[in-house]
Amino acid sequence: MSHDQPHRGTPHEGTPRGGGPAGALPGLHVPAGSAAHGPYALSVTPEQAGWGYSQLRVLELEPGGSHPFVTGDSEWIVLPLSGGCTVQTQDEIFELQGRDGVFGGVSDFAYVPPDAHAQIASGAGGRFALAGARCERRLPARYGPAPEVPVEARGSGIQAREVRNFAAAGAFACDRLIAVEVVTPGGHWSSYPPHKHDERVPGEESELEEIYYFEIDGGGVGFQRVSPSRPGGADVLAEVRSGDAVLVPDGWHGPSVAEPGHAMYYLNVMAGPGAEREWLIRFHPDHAEGYR
């Protein structure tokens, strides 16, 4: 069950040059299949989310399949969730080895800039995340090798989890996009203490819209909480399964709870209006005391 409050933020003005399909989302909790469109098992655009920057698509390709897309006014990272692929732009071809699945370790990836035509092709087929953000600067297309992804062991005890900082603010250059992966062992909590990044407080907090995309090992379930940080703010308590997403326009998010015996994976996609690309958070004052 989920309890969703509509986001009351101001959508980004203007029409995106390469935006994805329009369509109403079911709420801040987006169950698997409820935002599918064409080859995308999930498509969340800024227009659908009611915000300005962050977006996510999950592309499914059959063996031998290919998919062209126009990046428009956004920068994108193509991240294999399962399988490998070739990413071709006007000037570059990147061969992504990928991985068997998200619980099998880190993956290589490709960065595709705005105002580009690209094509993703896969001989064996697979599932590929396209993490995007509206941006201003046009950085060059680049390859991100798996061995260079910083992997962080965060927390301890039942709060221990693995964070793969493949496109964290200090790990890989983007204009606005920030993206990381988190693997939480079964029975553990992550995104804890609850924290927020929904207002600009210089040196303390940055303003970032966030998407969580989930996969649960072995067909289990997890739970995601987002609690209001302001009157009428985001309020979600969702049972999440593989393929689900949760939008965080504002509010304290966490914990993310993994069912015992079933590891939880989530991809975090973030972007915001700040002049600096930075991830600054504030912990919920009622929970930060016991953080380990």
Secondary structure, 3 states (H helix, E strand, C coil): CCCCCCCCCCCCCCCCCCCCCCCCCCCCEECCCCCCECCEEEEECHHHHCCCCEEEEEEEECCCEEEEEECCCEEEEEEEEEEEEEEECCCCEEEEEEECCHHHCCCCEEEECCCCEEEEEECCCEEEEEEEEECCCCCCCEEECHHHCCEEEECCHHHCEEEEEEECCCCCCCCCCEEEEEEECCCCEECCCCEECCCCECCCECCCEEEEEEEEHHHCCEEEEEECCCCCCCCEEEEECCCCEEEECCCEEEEEEECCCCCEEEEEEEECCCCCCCCCCEECCCCHHHCC
